[in-house]
Amino acid sequence: MKNPRITKKELGLLKGSIRRTFARSELRERVIEASIMQGYSDPKRKRVKYWIKCTICGNPEAKSNIQLDHVHPVIPIDSSFEEMSIDDVVNRQWCEEENLKPVCKPCHEIKTKAENKERRRIKKLKGA
């Protein structure tokens, strides 16, 4: 997205807007609903009605604490948001359901940090 009239701040706002819209999307809701564990309850957390198993660690987590991970990241490891068109970003965000996996926040953070570390490594190699 090489538009000289869009500032870095505005690019960040666009990226955030796309993510917030996806967080309220029907696709996300379908994947989450399909992942609910039937018949599970935790006596220590009686108020939690819906549980989902993290696809990375396998631990059950409250539906409200689950995040969706894109198996193939929205921003490819060897690319950046600035290099992509809005259409590319949107099409990768709203991907096939098979590319979306429910994960707990700690597992998602670990996976995202590893992807970002690899991005920095690749960026450094490209710059050299």
NORJOSUL-V892159 format. One record per backbone hydrogen bond with DSSP energy under -0.5 kcal/mol. CO is the residue of the C=O (numbers start at 1). NH is the residue of the N-H. If there is no record, write none. Layout:
CO:NH, CO:NH
This chain:
1:3, 2:4, 3:6, 5:7, 7:11, 8:12, 9:13, 10:14, 11:15, 12:16, 13:17, 14:18, 15:19, 16:20, 17:21, 18:22, 19:23, 20:24, 21:24, 22:25, 25:29, 26:30, 27:31, 28:32, 29:33, 30:34, 31:35, 32:35, 33:36, 35:53, 37:40, 41:43, 42:45, 45:48, 47:49, 50:63, 51:37, 52:61, 54:58, 59:54, 61:52, 62:65, 63:66, 65:105, 67:69, 67:103, 69:71, 69:101, 71:73, 74:76, 76:79, 80:83, 80:84, 81:84, 85:89, 86:90, 87:91, 88:92, 89:93, 90:94, 93:95, 96:99, 97:100, 99:71, 99:101, 101:69, 102:55, 103:67, 104:108, 105:109, 106:110, 107:111, 108:112, 109:113, 110:114, 111:115, 112:116, 113:117, 114:118, 115:119, 116:120, 117:121, 118:122, 119:123, 120:124, 121:125, 122:126, 123:127, 124:128
